[in-house]
Amino acid sequence: MPVKGNIIDVTVPISSLTPIFPGDPEPSIERVCILEKDGCAVSRLSFGSHTGTHVDAPSHILKDGLSVDKLDLESLMGKAVVLDLSRRNGALTDNILEKAYNDQKITERVSILLLKTKASFRNEQNPEIPGFQAGKPDRKEEFEESAYLDATAATWIVRNGFKTVGIDEFSVDSLYSESLPAHHMLLSNNVNIVECLDLSSVDTGMYFFLCLPLKVEGCDGAPARALLISDS
């Protein structure tokens, strides 16, 4: 059955210029076979498991957590709501999420929550986000203006039965956090985490979401292709 509706690609592409979290492996794409010389083109790909748009597996932070190849793909597709929180920075609380969600007056079952923050506008205006190119941290302000889920927001997501939460930031947690409370709350309760989405051209509202991470055996996460399908 053909897909009905407009398809919106919300994936951050991977290249040598893809912004990365400080300390992560730098992405590299190296040509090893040339069409004119070898009769085919082949490239060697090198990048971290959390490069570009990616899915965090429970094994990312949980000792006995599932690896990315064991995730239930059905939980990474379904009805989704995009909430625009671009006027906020810092901690996103349960009250903030609940108000934004209730403002949508949703009457159907929604399993996926997608959060559009200022990161979307940074991506739109400058794909090479200062402070995150080649893993070299820049100004402290880049961290401070990032939106993230606090423990109450993560608890609200679990309590409301969402199966996946996606954000356009590098992390659902504060970039300064070492304990990663949102990661622990979500992944220990079987809520998938998708980070580094590109929601810059997406309006608030309802969509069908599809996100398929690479099937890398035993890995803590993997880049993914993420799509939204709208009715209009």
C-alpha positions in Angstrom: 0.0 0.0 0.0 1.6 3.3 -1.0 2.3 5.9 1.6 -0.4 8.6 1.8 0.6 12.2 2.8 3.7 14.4 2.5 6.9 12.8 3.7 9.3 15.1 5.7 12.8 13.9 6.2 13.8 14.9 9.8 17.2 13.2 9.7 20.5 15.1 10.2 22.8 13.9 7.4 26.2 12.3 8.2 29.3 13.9 6.7 32.7 15.1 7.9 30.8 18.4 8.9 28.1 16.7 11.0 28.1 18.4 14.5 29.0 15.9 17.2 28.9 15.8 20.9 32.3 16.7 22.4 34.5 13.6 22.8 32.6 11.5 20.3 34.4 10.0 17.3 34.7 12.4 14.3 32.8 11.2 11.3 34.9 10.4 8.2 33.9 9.2 4.7 36.9 8.0 2.7 36.7 6.8 -0.9 38.5 3.5 -1.3 37.4 2.6 -4.8 36.9 5.0 -7.6 34.4 4.4 -10.4 36.7 5.4 -13.2 39.6 3.4 -11.9 38.1 0.4 -10.2 34.8 0.0 -12.0 32.8 0.8 -8.9 32.6 3.3 -6.1 33.1 2.1 -2.5 33.7 4.3 0.6 34.9 3.5 4.1 32.6 5.0 6.8 33.8 5.9 10.2 31.7 7.5 12.9 30.4 7.0 16.4 27.2 5.1 17.2 25.6 8.4 18.3 26.4 10.5 15.2 23.7 12.6 13.6 20.1 11.5 14.1 20.4 8.4 16.2 18.6 6.0 18.6 19.9 5.4 22.1 19.6 1.7 23.1 19.1 0.8 26.8 22.7 -0.6 26.8 23.9 3.0 26.3 23.5 3.5 30.1 22.0 0.3 31.6 24.4 -2.6 32.4 22.0 -5.3 31.2 20.0 -3.1 28.7 19.0 -4.2 25.2 21.4 -3.4 22.4 20.1 -1.4 19.4 19.5 -4.5 17.2 17.1 -5.9 19.8 14.8 -2.9 20.0 11.1 -3.3 19.1 10.8 -1.5 15.8 7.1 -1.2 16.2 7.6 1.2 19.1 9.7 3.4 16.8 6.8 4.1 14.4 3.3 5.4 15.0 1.2 8.4 15.7 3.4 11.3 16.9 2.8 14.8 18.1 5.4 17.6 17.6 5.5 20.2 20.4 7.1 23.5 19.8 9.2 24.5 22.8 11.5 26.8 21.0 10.8 29.7 23.2 12.2 27.8 26.2 15.7 26.8 27.2 17.1 25.0 30.2 15.0 22.4 32.0 11.7 21.3 30.5 9.5 20.1 33.4 6.4 17.9 33.6 4.2 21.0 33.8 5.7 22.5 30.7 5.2 19.3 28.7 1.7 18.8 30.0 0.6 22.3 29.1 2.1 22.1 25.6 0.5 18.7 25.1 -2.9 19.7 26.3 -2.8 22.8 24.1 -2.9 20.5 21.1 -6.3 19.2 22.2 -5.4 15.7 21.1 -8.3 13.2 21.0 -6.5 10.1 19.6 -3.9 7.7 21.0 -0.4 9.1 20.6 2.7 6.9 21.2 5.5 9.2 20.1 6.4 12.6 21.5 8.7 14.9 19.5 10.2 18.0 21.0 11.2 21.0 18.9 13.6 23.3 20.7 16.0 26.1 19.8 18.3 23.5 18.4 16.1 23.3 15.4 16.6 27.0 14.7 20.4 26.7 15.2 20.4 23.8 12.7 18.4 25.9 10.2 20.5 29.0 10.5 23.9 27.3 10.8 24.2 23.6 10.3 27.7 23.7 11.8 26.6 24.4 15.3 29.3 26.3 17.2 30.9 24.3 19.9 30.1 20.9 18.5 32.1 20.6 15.3 34.8 17.9 15.5 34.1 17.4 19.2 35.7 20.7 20.3 33.6 22.5 22.9 33.3 26.3 22.3 31.6 28.8 24.6 29.7 27.7 27.8 26.6 29.6 26.5 26.1 26.9 23.9 25.4 24.4 26.7 23.3 26.8 28.8 20.9 27.6 26.0 20.1 23.9 25.3 16.7 22.6 26.4 16.6 19.2 28.2 14.2 17.0 30.1 14.4 17.1 33.9 13.4 14.1 36.0 9.8 15.2 36.4 9.4 15.5 32.6 10.9 12.1 32.0 8.5 10.7 34.6 5.6 12.4 32.9 6.5 10.8 29.6 6.6 7.3 31.2 3.4 7.9 33.1 1.6 8.9 30.0 2.5 5.8 28.1 4.7 7.2 25.3 6.9 4.5 23.6 9.4 6.9 22.0 10.6 10.5 22.7 12.6 12.5 20.2 14.4 15.8 20.5 16.5 18.0 18.2 19.2 18.4 20.9 22.3 16.3 21.4 20.8 14.8 24.5 17.5 14.5 26.4 19.5 15.3 29.5 21.4 18.4 30.4 24.7 18.5 28.5 26.4 19.0 31.9 24.7 16.0 33.5 26.8 13.1 34.6 24.0 11.0 36.2 21.7 11.3 33.1 18.4 11.1 35.1 16.2 11.4 32.0 18.1 8.7 30.1 17.8 6.3 33.1 14.1 7.0 33.7 13.1 6.6 30.0 15.3 3.7 29.0 14.7 1.7 32.1 11.0 2.0 31.4 11.2 0.9 27.7 10.9 4.4 26.2 13.0 4.8 23.1 15.2 7.9 22.8 15.8 9.6 19.5 18.3 12.5 19.5 19.5 15.0 17.0 16.4 15.2 14.9 16.1 18.1 12.4 12.7 19.6 13.2 13.5 23.0 11.8 10.9 22.8 9.0 8.3 21.0 11.0 5.2 22.7 12.4 3.5 21.7 15.7 0.9 19.0 15.2 0.1 15.4 14.5 2.1 13.2 12.2 3.0 9.6 11.5 6.6 8.9 12.7 9.0 6.3 11.3 12.5 5.8 12.6 14.7 2.9 11.8 18.2 2.6 13.4 20.9 0.6 11.7 20.9 -3.0 12.9 24.3 -3.1 14.5 24.7 -6.2 16.7 25.4 -5.6 20.3 25.7 -1.8 19.9 24.6 0.9 22.4 22.9 3.0 19.7 23.0 3.7 16.0 22.3 6.4 13.4 18.8 6.2 12.0 16.7 7.6 9.1 13.7 9.4 10.6 10.6 10.5 8.7 7.4 12.3 9.4 4.3 11.8 7.3 1.7 14.5 7.3 -1.9 14.4 6.0 -1.6 17.9 4.5 
